Amino acid sequence: MEQLPAIHLEGLLIGLAAFVLIGVFHPVVIRVEYHYGKKVWPLFLFTGLAAIAGSLFTGHRIPSVLLGVLGFALIWSTIELFKQHERVLKGQAKKNPKRKYH
């Protein structure tokens, strides 16, 4: 009788986490730019760098990988915050009427 191959769920979990994080950060970037503008970019960048650093010192594989994915999603969100600001200035995204744009 043949034995069934072992099923490893780690890849599925990591892929799902990356998918969810990208999906979560897309509207977060839009809302943050709308309410605060691009001036909060250091929060995304340094939180991302901290998550990446944390991933290097986490002793378990899955939490380490998830911290790494979170960190790079936050760094990508830093870039997207600037792109979102440009979209707002070009009229391609909604402006906050209570903020001044320059």
Buried (B, 14 or more C-beta within 10 A) or exposed (E): EEEEEEEEEEEEEBEEBBEEBEEEBEEBBBEBBBEBBBEBBEBBBEBBBBBBEBBEEBEEEEEBBBBBBBBBBBBBBBEBBEEBBEBBEEEEBEEEEEEEEE
